[in-house]
Amino acid sequence: MIADKEFLTFQDGIFKPYFEKCIEFKRGKGEKVGRSALIRLRALNASLNRNSSTLAIDRNAAELILQKKDTEQEASRAMRVSDLRQFNAWLKALGIQAYQIPDKYMKKIHVAFRPYIFSAKELIKITEVSDHLKPGGRSNNYHMVYPVLVRILIGTGMRIGEVLSLRIKDVDATNRLLVVYQAKNNVSRYVPMSDSLSAVTLDYASGLVNRHDPEQYLFVSPYTGTHYSYDAMGYMFEKIFKEAAIRTPEGRLPRIHDIRHSFCTLSLNRMLDSGIDLYVAVPVLAEYVGHVNLIDTEKYIHLTEHGYDEFVRKEGSLKTLIPEMD
């Protein structure tokens, strides 16, 4: 059973055990179901208790629950629709009658933002610029830190926070791995390195003053004595992107996180070009970059042209299986 304190306030009724089992199932897959999702599900449970006297959820009950509330934001209603759609799909999988939410409720919210996908030449240029940074002031280790840090970002697609949190103990020299502990969504994983990246990283680690201390951060800021901050990364990568003369079509500088988007997109293209089936490639990529579900990975590869139409077509049949909860 779920141990969350939030469940103490779940209204008793015929649906409560099914909500508990549904959430237990999702968490068993490694999916995060956070406090905000639990609050919404408590409200949905209460609505179902008011509008449905039997376990089966018919059309009338569903439409009453999904009526727009006064002053309700579109995003809030969209989450309510998604919650009921997923719960109905869960009930149907158990053999219980539940109304299928029609497409008219599934309003798509347009997001104008698109990440910048670096070309292979631009990634090489970023590496070259990082190799020629000059030490300055108290930060006299720029020329040692950034060539390695940049190569890890480009070569693994790791999140910048994951790279900054690396400690000496997280570099597995024997197996050429980086170990990520309890990153986003509390997911830990092993990140294989190429031979060249492994050689660069191990050479850098061997030259650290406190290399025999396993708890020492891999990239130590001379200002704080702990790992570099995200603000420091923002300042330096802005400098790197300017020096490399890389800007988006809109004229802005790229973001650090765009390197991760680029890794996912370019990696998927390479796998597809090598003949790997799409439905093998996407789960492999998701596991490598630490996503807890495929919809997260889809957000990172939506700009790839190779096989995207096929992916969208096939993914449509899996919509009820791809989780959407917070």
C-alpha positions in Angstrom: 0.0 0.0 0.0 1.0 3.6 -0.5 2.5 5.2 2.6 2.1 8.9 1.7 0.5 11.0 4.3 -1.6 12.6 1.6 -3.6 9.4 1.3 -4.9 9.8 4.8 -7.2 12.5 3.4 -8.4 10.5 0.4 -12.2 10.2 0.7 -13.3 6.7 1.3 -15.3 5.1 -1.5 -15.3 2.5 -4.2 -12.6 4.3 -6.2 -10.0 4.8 -3.5 -8.3 1.4 -3.7 -8.1 1.7 -7.5 -6.3 5.1 -7.2 -3.9 3.6 -4.7 -3.1 0.6 -6.9 -2.7 2.8 -10.0 -0.2 5.1 -8.3 1.6 2.1 -6.8 1.9 0.7 -10.3 3.3 3.9 -11.8 5.8 4.3 -9.0 6.8 0.7 -9.5 7.8 1.7 -13.0 10.1 4.4 -11.7 7.7 7.2 -12.5 7.4 10.2 -10.2 3.9 10.9 -8.8 4.5 14.0 -6.8 2.4 16.0 -4.3 0.7 18.1 -6.9 -0.5 15.0 -8.7 -1.7 13.4 -5.5 -3.7 16.5 -4.6 -5.4 16.4 -8.1 -6.2 12.7 -7.7 -7.7 13.3 -4.3 -10.0 15.9 -5.9 -10.8 13.5 -8.8 -11.7 10.7 -6.3 -14.1 13.0 -4.5 -15.7 14.1 -7.8 -16.2 10.4 -8.8 -17.8 9.7 -5.4 -20.2 12.5 -6.0 -21.1 11.7 -9.6 -20.9 7.9 -10.0 -22.7 5.5 -7.7 -21.1 2.4 -9.3 -17.5 1.5 -10.1 -18.2 1.9 -13.9 -17.7 5.5 -15.1 -20.3 6.4 -17.7 -20.4 9.3 -20.1 -22.7 11.4 -17.9 -20.4 11.1 -14.9 -17.3 11.9 -17.0 -18.9 15.0 -18.6 -20.0 16.3 -15.2 -16.5 16.0 -13.9 -14.9 17.6 -16.9 -17.1 20.7 -17.0 -15.0 23.8 -16.9 -15.0 25.5 -13.5 -15.3 29.3 -13.1 -12.0 31.1 -13.5 -10.2 27.8 -14.2 -7.1 28.1 -16.3 -6.8 26.0 -19.4 -3.7 24.3 -18.2 -5.5 23.2 -14.9 -8.4 21.8 -16.8 -6.1 20.0 -19.2 -4.5 18.3 -16.2 -7.9 17.2 -14.9 -8.8 15.8 -18.3 -5.5 13.9 -18.4 -6.0 12.5 -14.9 -9.4 11.2 -15.7 -8.3 9.8 -19.1 -5.5 7.9 -17.5 -7.6 6.6 -14.6 -10.3 5.4 -17.0 -7.6 3.7 -19.1 -6.4 2.0 -15.9 -9.9 0.8 -15.0 -10.4 -0.5 -18.6 -7.1 -2.4 -18.4 -8.6 -4.1 -15.3 -11.8 -5.1 -17.2 -13.9 -2.3 -15.7 -16.2 -0.3 -17.9 -15.0 3.3 -18.2 -15.9 6.0 -20.6 -13.2 6.9 -23.2 -12.6 10.6 -23.1 -13.2 12.0 -26.6 -10.7 14.1 -28.5 -12.6 17.3 -28.1 -11.5 17.4 -24.5 -7.8 16.9 -25.4 -7.0 20.5 -26.2 -3.4 20.9 -27.3 -1.5 23.8 -25.7 0.9 25.4 -28.2 4.4 26.0 -26.9 6.4 28.3 -29.1 9.8 27.5 -27.5 12.1 25.2 -29.5 15.6 24.1 -28.4 18.6 24.9 -30.5 20.1 21.8 -32.1 23.9 22.1 -32.6 25.4 20.7 -35.7 28.4 18.4 -35.4 30.7 21.3 -36.6 29.3 23.6 -34.0 30.0 21.1 -31.2 33.6 20.8 -32.4 33.9 24.6 -32.4 32.6 24.7 -28.8 35.2 22.1 -27.8 37.9 24.1 -29.5 37.0 27.3 -27.7 36.9 25.6 -24.4 40.4 24.2 -25.1 41.8 27.8 -25.4 40.2 29.5 -22.4 42.7 31.6 -20.5 42.9 31.4 -16.7 42.1 34.6 -14.9 41.9 36.0 -11.4 41.3 33.4 -8.8 39.7 31.1 -11.4 43.1 29.7 -12.5 41.7 26.3 -13.4 39.5 27.3 -16.3 41.9 25.8 -18.8 41.7 22.4 -17.0 38.0 22.2 -16.0 36.1 23.4 -19.1 37.7 21.2 -21.8 36.7 18.1 -19.7 33.3 19.4 -18.6 32.3 20.4 -22.1 33.3 17.0 -23.5 31.3 15.2 -20.9 28.2 17.3 -21.7 28.6 16.7 -25.5 29.7 13.1 -25.2 27.0 11.9 -22.7 24.0 14.2 -22.9 24.1 14.5 -19.1 22.3 17.4 -17.4 24.6 20.2 -16.3 23.5 19.6 -12.6 24.5 15.9 -12.9 27.9 16.8 -14.2 28.5 19.4 -11.5 27.5 16.9 -8.8 30.1 14.3 -9.9 32.6 13.3 -7.3 35.9 11.4 -7.8 34.2 8.2 -6.6 31.7 8.5 -9.5 34.4 8.0 -12.1 34.7 4.2 -12.7 38.1 3.9 -14.4 37.8 0.1 -14.8 34.5 0.1 -16.7 34.8 3.6 -18.3 31.6 4.7 -16.6 30.3 7.8 -14.8 27.9 7.0 -12.0 24.9 9.4 -11.5 23.3 9.1 -8.1 19.6 10.1 -7.5 19.3 12.7 -10.2 16.0 14.1 -11.5 13.0 12.0 -10.4 15.4 10.2 -7.9 16.8 8.1 -10.8 20.4 6.7 -10.5 22.2 5.3 -13.5 25.5 4.3 -15.1 26.7 6.5 -18.0 29.2 4.7 -20.4 31.9 6.9 -21.8 33.7 6.5 -25.2 37.3 5.5 -25.1 38.4 9.1 -25.9 36.1 10.7 -23.3 37.2 8.2 -20.7 40.9 8.9 -21.4 40.3 12.7 -21.0 38.3 12.4 -17.9 40.7 10.0 -16.2 43.7 12.1 -17.1 42.0 15.1 -15.6 41.0 13.3 -12.4 44.5 11.9 -11.9 45.8 15.5 -11.8 43.5 16.7 -9.0 45.1 17.7 -5.7 42.6 15.7 -3.7 42.3 12.8 -6.1 42.6 10.3 -3.3 39.5 11.6 -1.6 36.5 9.8 -3.1 34.0 12.4 -1.8 35.9 15.3 -3.5 33.9 17.0 -6.3 35.3 16.4 -9.8 35.0 20.1 -10.7 35.9 22.3 -7.7 35.3 26.0 -7.8 38.3 28.0 -6.6 35.9 30.6 -5.3 33.8 28.3 -3.0 35.8 25.1 -2.5 32.7 23.1 -3.6 31.4 22.3 -7.0 30.9 25.0 -9.6 27.5 26.7 -9.5 25.0 26.9 -12.3 25.4 30.7 -12.4 29.1 30.2 -13.0 28.3 27.8 -15.8 25.8 30.3 -17.3 28.5 33.0 -17.4 31.2 30.8 -18.9 29.0 29.1 -21.5 27.7 32.4 -22.7 31.3 33.4 -23.2 32.0 30.1 -25.0 29.0 30.5 -27.3 29.9 34.1 -28.2 33.5 33.1 -28.9 32.3 30.2 -31.1 30.0 32.7 -32.9 26.9 30.4 -32.4 23.5 31.9 -32.2 20.0 30.7 -32.8 18.0 31.8 -35.9 16.4 34.4 -33.7 19.8 35.8 -32.8 19.9 34.7 -29.1 22.6 32.6 -27.6 21.9 28.9 -27.1 21.3 27.5 -23.6 23.5 24.9 -21.9 20.6 22.5 -21.9 20.5 22.7 -25.7 23.5 20.5 -25.7 21.4 17.7 -24.1 18.7 18.2 -26.7 21.4 18.0 -29.4 22.8 14.8 -27.9 19.4 13.1 -27.9 18.5 14.2 -31.5 21.9 13.3 -33.0 22.2 10.0 -31.1 18.8 8.9 -32.3 19.7 9.7 -35.9 22.9 7.7 -35.6 21.1 4.7 -34.2 18.5 4.8 -37.0 21.1 5.3 -39.6 22.9 2.2 -38.3 19.7 0.1 -38.8 18.4 0.0 -35.3 14.6 -0.2 -35.1 12.9 2.9 -33.9 11.1 1.1 -31.1 14.4 -0.3 -29.9 16.3 3.0 -30.3 14.0 5.2 -28.3 13.9 3.1 -25.1 17.7 2.7 -25.2 18.1 6.4 -25.5 15.6 7.1 -22.7 17.5 4.7 -20.4 20.9 6.3 -21.2 19.9 9.8 -20.5 17.9 9.0 -17.4 14.3 9.6 -18.5 11.6 7.8 -16.4 9.2 7.5 -19.4 9.2 7.7 -23.2 7.3 11.0 -23.4 10.2 12.8 -21.8 12.5 11.4 -24.5 10.1 12.4 -27.2 10.4 16.0 -26.0 14.1 15.8 -26.7 13.9 14.2 -30.2 11.0 16.0 -31.8 13.3 17.9 -34.2 14.8 14.8 -35.7 13.7 14.2 -39.3 14.7 10.6 -39.7 11.6 8.4 -39.0 9.7 11.1 -37.1 6.5 10.6 -39.0 6.6 6.9 -38.4 7.3 7.5 -34.7 4.3 9.8 -34.3 2.0 7.4 -36.1 3.0 4.4 -34.0 3.1 6.4 -30.8 -0.6 7.3 -31.2 -1.5 3.7 -30.4 0.4 3.9 -27.1 -1.1 7.2 -25.7 -2.9 5.6 -22.8 0.3 3.8 -21.8 2.6 6.8 -21.7 2.3 8.5 -18.3 1.6 12.2 -18.0 1.4 12.7 -14.2 3.8 15.2 -12.5 
